[in-house]
Amino acid sequence: MNIHLELYASLMELLPPGKSRHRREIEIADGATVNEVISQVGIPDEQAHIVLVNGHFVCGSDRDTRTFEAGDVLAIWPPVAGG
């Protein structure tokens, strides 16, 4: 199935080539969990700081059980410092 992957800040360099600056459509296995997709795209666990599916935060304990439906949007931000 296909979902949309959005990566931000330093994670954007892990996106496959494409036209959009931070978003790509990717293929994942049916029943894949959030953590499985994070691993599939090569993001180290400690770099997946803020994770949203369709705009809803997915906490660390839910990332092993939350699965996807076709067309879902997975957005990931690394830890970011600022002022």
C-alpha positions in Angstrom: 0.0 0.0 0.0 1.1 3.6 -0.4 1.3 6.3 2.2 2.7 9.8 2.2 5.9 10.4 4.1 6.8 13.9 5.3 10.3 14.5 6.8 11.4 17.8 8.3 14.6 19.6 9.2 17.7 17.3 9.0 15.6 14.3 8.2 14.7 15.6 4.8 18.0 14.3 3.4 16.7 10.7 3.9 13.8 11.2 1.5 14.0 9.4 -1.9 14.3 11.7 -4.9 11.1 13.5 -5.9 9.5 16.9 -6.7 8.2 17.9 -3.3 10.6 19.5 -0.9 9.6 17.4 2.2 6.9 14.9 1.1 7.1 11.6 -0.9 4.7 8.8 -1.6 6.2 5.5 -0.4 5.1 1.9 -0.6 4.9 0.0 2.7 3.7 -3.5 3.6 0.1 -4.0 4.6 -0.1 -4.0 8.4 3.3 -2.2 8.8 3.6 -0.3 12.1 4.9 3.3 12.5 8.2 1.9 13.9 8.6 -0.5 11.0 8.2 2.4 8.5 10.6 4.5 10.5 13.2 1.7 10.2 12.3 1.1 6.5 13.3 4.7 5.6 16.5 4.5 7.7 15.6 6.9 10.5 17.4 6.1 13.8 14.9 5.8 16.7 16.4 8.7 18.6 15.9 10.9 15.5 12.1 10.3 15.3 11.3 12.8 18.0 7.8 14.0 16.9 5.7 11.6 14.9 2.3 12.3 13.6 -0.1 10.2 11.5 -2.7 12.3 9.8 -2.0 15.1 12.1 -2.3 13.1 15.3 0.7 12.6 17.6 1.8 9.0 18.0 3.7 8.5 21.3 6.6 6.1 21.6 4.6 3.3 23.2 2.0 3.4 20.4 4.6 3.3 17.5 4.8 -0.5 17.7 1.1 -1.0 17.3 -0.2 1.9 15.2 -0.7 0.7 11.6 -1.7 2.5 8.4 -4.4 2.8 5.8 -3.7 3.6 2.2 -3.2 7.4 1.8 -2.3 8.1 5.4 0.3 10.8 6.1 3.3 10.0 8.3 5.2 13.2 9.4 8.4 13.0 11.4 10.5 15.7 13.0 13.9 15.2 14.7 14.8 16.8 18.0 15.2 20.5 17.4 16.7 23.2 19.6 15.8 26.8 19.3 15.0 29.9 21.1 
